């Protein structure tokens, strides 16, 4: 029995659909990988700015659970806190939107996020109370809490131990 033109057309159509689905899956995987690479680059680019590096350095001079007046009463410290807030808010939103992976961010800047939040959280709470704006520092706090709940495995003992001998990619 010889195949008719309709059977050949159906076979060609089926092959085209299968190839189209396979191509779409491949493109989605590539897109996800590219998006994570771009997110990692954005994180690194943010921390490489002089403004953020100096701001982090300044915020780290505060004691943990700093009195909000240490921040509000010092224009330079307030400027530093706001610079760090801007970066941490962006990183938190990137993790929430799944543009950046939580563990990747933790490996790159998790220490900064944790230690800076511990120093300024009372100021954030006071600002929320004074302004009635619950959105102040919201993604920074969310990110801090996520990092505590699900830290990168290397955080407990340090990357130099946890990842000894391991290579990515």
N, C-alpha and C positions, 0 to 999 in steps of 0.2 A: 504494500500500500504506500503510495507516495503522499507526502505531506502536502496539504493545500496551502494556499497563500495566507489564509486566515491563521492557520496553526503557526506558520513561520513568523507572522507579525506578532502573535501572542508571545512566542518564545523570545523574540527580540525585545519586546516591551518588558517582559519579566526580567530579562538580563539587565536592561537599562535601569529599571527600578532598583534592583539589587545593587548595582554599581553606584547608583545615585545615593542610596542609603549608606553604603560603605564609605563613600566620599564624604558625606555629611558628618558621619561619626568621626572620621579622621580629622576633618576641619574643626569640629567642636573640641576635640582633644588638643589640637594644636592651639586653638584660640584660648583655651583654659590655661595651657602652659605659658603662652605669651603673656596673658593677663597677669599671671603670678610673677613672671619675670619683670614686667613693668612695675608692678606693685613693689617688688623688692628694690628696684632701682629708685622709685619714689621715696621709699623709707630711707635709703642710704643718702639720697640727694638732700633730704630734709636735715638729717643729722650732720651733714657735711657743711652746712651753712655756718658761717662765723656767728651769726646772731643766735642760732639755737645752741651751738656748742658753748658759747659764753653764758647764755641764759641757764643752761643745765648746770654749768659750773657754779653760777651764782646761787641757784636754788639749792644746790647741795650744801651750801654753807649754812642753810637753816637747820635747826634741830628737827627731829621727827615730831609731828603733832605741834608744829610751830603756832605760837600765838598769832592770830590773824593780824594784829596790829604791827607785827614785825614786817608784814607784807604791805598792808595798807598805808603805813606811815613812812615807807621808803619808796620813792618814785622809781628808782633804779631796780629795786627788787620786784615791784609790781610789774614793771615792764618785762623783767625776766620771767616772772610767773606767767604772764600773758603769752609770751613767746612759746614757752613750754606747753601751755594749755593748747595753743593753736596746733602744735605738732601732735600732741597726744589725742586731741579731739579727732583730727584727721585719721590717725592710725586706728583709733577705735572704730570709726565709721567704716574704714576700709576692711577691717576684720569682720564686722557685722555684715557688710554687703558681700562678703566672700571674695573680695578683690585681693586681699592678702590673707595668708594662712596664719592662724594664731601662733603656732609653734615657730614658724619662720620669723614672725615679728618678735617673738620672745627671744629667739637666739640673737637677733640683731639689736633690739633696743629694750627688751623686757626689763632689764635692770634699771634703766633710766625711768621707765614708766612706774615701776613699783616704788623706787626710792623717792622720786619726786612727789608722787601722790601722798606718800606717808608724811611728807613735810608740809604740804599745802592743803590737805583735805579740810582742815578746820576753817581755813579762809574761804574755800569753795562753799562750805555749808553756811557760813555767815553771809556770804554774798547772795546765796539763794534765799536765805531768810530775809535779808534787807530789801532785796529787789522783788521778791515773790516770783522769781524766775527759776523754775526747776531745771532749766536747760543748761545752766552754767556748769561746765565741767562734766556734763552727762556722759559723753562717750569716753572720756578719760577714766571716770569712775567705773564705767561698765568694763572697759578694757582691763583695768587693774583687777577687778573682781574675777574676770575670765582667766587672767594670768595666774591668780591664786588658785582657782578651781582646777585648772588644767595646764600646769606648767610644762614647758618643753622638758623631756627627760634629762637633758644635760644640765638643767638648772640646779638640781639637788647636789651634784658632785662636781660640777664644772665641765665644760665642753672638752677640756684637755684630757679628762679622764673618761667621760661618758662616750666620747666619739673617737677615742684613741684607735688609730689604725683604719678608721672608716673614711671613705671618700664618697662624695656625691657625684652623680652624673656619670 
